[in-house]
Amino acid sequence: MCCALHCDGYSVVLIAKNQENINRFSAIKGIIPIYTYDDLKNNRINFNPKSLNIEDLKQYMLQNLKLSILKEMGEKIDENELTQIRHNIQYYKAY
């Protein structure tokens, strides 16, 4: 598996070795594309992806954490808001 982590000013290209690796990184599939060796062999990889702004995703994740903690502590929360935030995270697409 080839993998690069984000660093300010540098783009990320993720190439998965097999389906198991693709499944392992499914949580980031809406943030960056997950390429395969077949994509590499067939020149289907964009090695110059644009920088992404995922500030809205960060806010969803922070609000999910906050509401989840409050819920576990027995506080009353807006369950519809929590459900919507989790939906937004699950189906997030940055590219």
C-alpha positions, 0 to 999 in steps of 0.5 A, a space after each residue: 500500500 502506498 500512502 501519503 499524509 496531508 501536509 500544508 502545501 502538499 497534495 495527497 495521492 492514495 494508491 491502495 494495493 487491494 480491496 482490503 486496503 480500500 476498505 481500510 481507508 473508506 472513511 476518507 473516500 469522500 475527502 480524497 480519491 482512493 486509487 488502485 494499481 490498475 489506475 496507476 497502470 492505466 494513467 488514471 491518477 491525478 498527481 496534481 490534485 487541488 488543495 481541499 478546503 474541508 473546514 465544514 467537515 471539521 466542524 461537523 466532526 467537532 459538533 458530532 463529538 460534542 453532541 455524542 459526549 453530552 448524550 453519553 453524559 445524560 444531557 438532552 440533545 437534538 437527536 435530529 441534529 445529531 442524525 443530520 450531522 452524522 449523515 453529512 459526515 458519512 456522505 461528505 464529498 470534498 472532490 
